C-alpha cells in the first residue's frame, strides 16, 4: 500500500503561545526577588542572603558575608579593645585587638578572643602620659617597669654609668658616686666615701679602714694599720711598763717595755708580753734617786746590790783600796787604815795600830808585840823582847839577890 501523503497545513497566521515563567528555587538558602517581571526580561532576578548577612547578587547566587564584629564589638569594647573579623565567610572568626598606642604581644591564654596588650611608655611617641623623648634628650635611658595599659606615668629616666640616679616621669638628677660603681673599697673590707659626686669626677673616692684603724686612701684601697697599744696599754701600765706595737699590719704583736730609767734585760718567762726590767742606780744618769756621778766624783766605786726597779736608794759608794769605807746613797768616808790592808803585824803575831788613817798616809802603822813584851815597830814587824826579871825579880829579892 503506497505511503500516505500528508496534507500541508499553513501556519503562517498562527500566533505563538506566551512563555510560561517557572519559579526559581532559592540558591544556597537565599531569597529570590525579580523586580522586573515583564517579558522577556531575563537574568535580572536578585538573590539576597539570609540575615544577618545583607549581601545580594543579580542573576546569580550571592556570596554571603557577615562581619561578626557587628554583633561582637561590645565584647571587645568592654575590655578596652576593638573587634576585627578577618574572615567574613566563616563563623566565629572574630577577635579583639589592642587599641593604639597599646601593642599586642599575644593572645589571652584563658580566652583566645582577647588580646594581650602592653603599653611601653618609653617607646610610644603619640602618648600624652609617655616618656616620648624626655629621657633620650637628657642622654638617659628610659624604662617602663609595668607595661600594663592601665599602669601609666610610671616610666623612669635612669642616668648612664658611671653616673647614678633615676626619677619617675621626669629627667633624673645624675651623680657620679664612685662608691656605687667601684668595689675597690668593699673588696678590701673598707668603707667608701665619695665627697665629690659631680660628674665626671673620677678616682676621688676615699677608702677608710674599719675601726679601730683610722687609715684611709684616695682612689685606692687603704693600707690599714692599727696600734694595738690603743687597746692593750693598760695591761702594760698596770705593771709599770709602756706598750709598743712594732707591727701595725698584723695582730697580737704588742709587747710591754721598761719605762726609763729602767733597762730591759729580757722577757718574762711566764708572760712574754711583759719585759724583765732592772734599775742599776749606779749607771742611770737621769734618775732623781740614783747615784748619778756622786761616787765617781769622789773617786769611789758605786754598787747597786738590788736592781729591782722597786728597790731604789740602796746604792753604795765604796772607797778605793787601800782606803776603806762605804756608805749607802752618799759618798763614803774613806780611811787609809793600813792595819786593814797589811798583814805585816798579824803575820808576826803582833797587834797592828794605825794612828794616822788619813789618806794617803803610808807605812806609818805600828806593830806591837804581845804582852808581856812591850816592843813595837813602825811600818814593820817589831822585834819582841822580854826581860823575865820583870816576873822573876821577887824570886831573887827573896834571897837577897837581884
GIHU-V531836 format. One record per backbone hydrogen bond with DSSP energy under -0.5 kcal/mol. NH is the residue of the N-H (numbers start at 1). CO is the residue of the C=O. Records with the same first field share a line. If there is no record, write none. Layout:
BEGIN
NH->CO / CO
END
This chain:
BEGIN
14->11
15->13
21->19
22->20
30->27
31->48
33->46
35->33
37->35
41->38
46->33
47->57 / 60
48->31 / 46
49->55
53->50
57->47
59->45 / 57
64->62
65->63
66->88
68->66
70->67
71->68
72->68
73->69
75->72
76->72 / 73
77->73
78->74
79->76
80->77
81->76
82->97
84->95
86->84 / 93
90->87
95->84
96->113
97->82
99->80
102->99
103->118
105->116
106->116
108->111 / 114
114->111
116->106
117->115
118->103
119->147
121->119
123->120
124->120
125->123
127->125
130->127
131->121
132->121 / 124
134->131
137->133
138->134 / 135
139->136
140->135
141->158
143->156
145->143 / 154
151->148
152->150
156->143
157->167 / 170
158->141
159->165
163->160
164->175
167->157
169->155
174->172
175->164
176->197
177->175
178->176
180->177
181->177
182->178
187->183
188->184 / 185
189->186
190->185
191->208
193->206
197->195
201->198
206->193
207->217 / 220
208->191 / 206
209->215
213->210
217->207
219->205 / 217
224->222
225->223
226->248
228->226
230->227
231->228
232->228
233->229
235->232
236->232 / 233
237->233
238->234
239->236
240->237
241->236
242->257
244->255
246->244 / 253
248->246
250->247
255->244
256->273
257->242
259->240
262->259
263->278
265->276
266->276
268->271 / 274
274->271
276->266
277->275
278->263
279->307
281->279
283->280
284->280
287->285
290->287
291->281
292->281 / 284
294->291
297->293
298->294 / 295
299->296
300->295
301->318
303->316
305->303 / 314
311->308
312->310
316->303
317->327 / 330
318->301
319->325
323->320
324->335
327->317
329->315 / 327
330->327
334->332
335->324
336->357
337->335
338->336
340->337
341->337
342->338
347->343
348->344 / 345
349->346
350->345
351->368
353->366
357->355
361->358
366->353
367->377 / 380
368->351 / 366
369->375
373->370
377->367
379->365 / 377
384->382
385->383
388->386
390->387
391->388
392->388
393->389
395->392
396->392
397->393
398->394
399->396
400->397
401->396
END
